[in-house]
Amino acid sequence: MLVVFASKTNNVMRFVEKLKFTNRMWVRTGNETVTQPFILITYTTGFGEVPSEVSAFLERHHHLMEGVVASGNRNWGDNFAKAGRLISYQYEKPLIHEFELAGLQQDIIIVEKGVDQIGLFREE
Ligand SMILES: Cc1cc2nc3c(=O)[nH]c(=O)nc-3n(C[C@H](O)[C@H](O)[C@H](O)COP(=O)(O)O)c2cc1C
């Protein structure tokens, strides 16, 4: 599965590098293009907001998104990793996981299992 990710201060980038999925694309401007299904992994910005480059990218590509994962910081309380919940709700796609900063080993396991499950459903 292709992993499309957004990262400003490299936490998500470090998380993505630990995943077993090696097919990755970094959304830096929002003008990137994909032609195959993908999982999105994004950070949260503002006060519980979706990064603007991610919003721009999804406007054109949400139909290929199979699920979303979000990073955040628990210091932000109710806004923790809220970008993932917003995207999941807006595009009616599964929220696979929320993790803090660059994530822990347990977060890697959860995301890999979640993505594998989505892959199984797609093949049926
Ligand atoms: C300006 C700013 C606003 C942020 N707002 C939130 C927020 O609302 N909720 C949250 O959970 N984390 C928030 N964060 C934390 C980041 O989402 C978190 O550090 C994330 O791991 C960053 O990923 P990155 O290093 O890949 O950019 C914010 C960070 C910054 C710098």
The ligand as a Tripos MOL2 file, in Angstrom:
@<TRIPOS>MOLECULE
LIG
   31    33     1     0     0
SMALL
NO_CHARGES

@<TRIPOS>ATOM
      1 C1          1.8110   25.3560   15.4430 C.3       1 LIG1
      2 C2          1.5200   23.9360   15.9110 C.ar      1 LIG1
      3 C3          0.2130   23.5840   16.1870 C.ar      1 LIG1
      4 C4         -0.1130   22.2940   16.6190 C.ar      1 LIG1
      5 N1         -1.4230   21.9670   16.9070 N.ar      1 LIG1
      6 C5         -1.7160   20.7310   17.3480 C.ar      1 LIG1
      7 C6         -3.0520   20.3720   17.6560 C.ar      1 LIG1
      8 O1         -3.9950   21.1340   17.5480 O.2       1 LIG1
      9 N2         -3.2920   19.1030   18.0950 N.ar      1 LIG1
     10 C7         -2.2810   18.1850   18.2430 C.ar      1 LIG1
     11 O2         -2.5630   17.0590   18.6470 O.2       1 LIG1
     12 N3         -0.9970   18.5110   17.9680 N.ar      1 LIG1
     13 C8         -0.6910   19.7430   17.5230 C.ar      1 LIG1
     14 N4          0.6000   20.0680   17.2240 N.ar      1 LIG1
     15 C9          1.6370   19.0350   17.4130 C.3       1 LIG1
     16 C10         2.0010   18.3040   16.1310 C.3       1 LIG1
     17 O3          0.8610   17.7980   15.4500 O.3       1 LIG1
     18 C11         2.8930   17.1170   16.4940 C.3       1 LIG1
     19 O4          4.0650   17.5970   17.0790 O.3       1 LIG1
     20 C12         3.2180   16.2660   15.2900 C.3       1 LIG1
     21 O5          3.9240   15.1180   15.7180 O.3       1 LIG1
     22 C13         4.0380   17.0320   14.2800 C.3       1 LIG1
     23 O6          4.3530   16.1770   13.2000 O.3       1 LIG1
     24 P1          5.5570   16.5680   12.2100 P.3       1 LIG1
     25 O7          6.8050   16.6620   13.0590 O.co2     1 LIG1
     26 O8          5.6460   15.3970   11.2760 O.co2     1 LIG1
     27 O9          5.2230   17.8470   11.5530 O.co2     1 LIG1
     28 C14         0.9190   21.3420   16.7960 C.ar      1 LIG1
     29 C15         2.2470   21.6950   16.5150 C.ar      1 LIG1
     30 C16         2.5400   22.9730   16.0750 C.ar      1 LIG1
     31 C17         3.9820   23.3490   15.8050 C.3       1 LIG1
@<TRIPOS>BOND
     1     1     2 1
     2     2     3 ar
     3     2    30 ar
     4     3     4 ar
     5     4     5 ar
     6     4    28 ar
     7     5     6 ar
     8     6     7 ar
     9     6    13 1
    10     7     8 2
    11     7     9 ar
    12     9    10 ar
    13    10    11 2
    14    10    12 ar
    15    12    13 ar
    16    13    14 ar
    17    14    15 1
    18    14    28 ar
    19    15    16 1
    20    16    17 1
    21    16    18 1
    22    18    19 1
    23    18    20 1
    24    20    21 1
    25    20    22 1
    26    22    23 1
    27    23    24 1
    28    24    25 2
    29    24    26 1
    30    24    27 1
    31    28    29 ar
    32    29    30 ar
    33    30    31 1
@<TRIPOS>SUBSTRUCTURE
     1 LIG1         1 GROUP 0 **** ****
